[in-house]
Amino acid sequence: MTFRALNQKVLVPVAQWTMIFGIVALCQPWSLFFHRFGLTITLIGLVGFIVTIHIGPEPELVHDDDEDLI
């Protein structure tokens, strides 16, 4: 598995779930620790998402069928 495939399958969803967890941690009333660091968790997920989303998917191999016609 290449890094680009790993990025698309694992790193982007992890960054998205980190942002979601940060928002939930910020809004929940039970744990002061999670409430205190909810914004930090959300920002870490946001920065991770911005970095991982800019790594494009693997380019597809294009087979040139025009050469077979000659």
KAZI-V726274 format. One record per residue. N is the residue number from 1. RES is the residue in three letters. NEAR is the number of other C-alpha atoms within 10 Angstrom. D_FIRST is the distance of its C-alpha to the first C-alpha in whole Angstrom. Layout:
N_RES_NEAR_D_FIRST ; N_RES_NEAR_D_FIRST
This chain:
1_MET_6_0 ; 2_THR_7_4 ; 3_PHE_12_7 ; 4_ARG_16_8 ; 5_ALA_14_6 ; 6_LEU_12_7 ; 7_ASN_18_10 ; 8_GLN_16_11 ; 9_LYS_11_10 ; 10_VAL_12_11 ; 11_LEU_19_13 ; 12_VAL_20_15 ; 13_PRO_14_17 ; 14_VAL_16_17 ; 15_ALA_22_19 ; 16_GLN_16_21 ; 17_TRP_15_22 ; 18_THR_20_23 ; 19_MET_24_26 ; 20_ILE_17_27 ; 21_PHE_17_28 ; 22_GLY_23_29 ; 23_ILE_19_32 ; 24_VAL_16_32 ; 25_ALA_22_33 ; 26_LEU_21_35 ; 27_CYS_13_37 ; 28_GLN_12_38 ; 29_PRO_10_41 ; 30_TRP_9_41 ; 31_SER_10_39 ; 32_LEU_12_40 ; 33_PHE_10_37 ; 34_PHE_20_35 ; 35_HIS_19_37 ; 36_ARG_12_38 ; 37_PHE_14_34 ; 38_GLY_22_33 ; 39_LEU_18_33 ; 40_THR_16_31 ; 41_ILE_20_28 ; 42_THR_23_29 ; 43_LEU_16_29 ; 44_ILE_16_26 ; 45_GLY_22_24 ; 46_LEU_18_25 ; 47_VAL_13_24 ; 48_GLY_18_21 ; 49_PHE_20_20 ; 50_ILE_13_22 ; 51_VAL_13_20 ; 52_THR_19_16 ; 53_ILE_15_18 ; 54_HIS_8_19 ; 55_ILE_14_15 ; 56_GLY_11_15 ; 57_PRO_13_12 ; 58_GLU_11_11 ; 59_PRO_7_14 ; 60_GLU_6_15 ; 61_LEU_6_16 ; 62_VAL_6_20 ; 63_HIS_7_22 ; 64_ASP_7_26 ; 65_ASP_8_28 ; 66_ASP_7_31 ; 67_GLU_7_31 ; 68_ASP_6_32 ; 69_LEU_5_35 ; 70_ILE_5_37
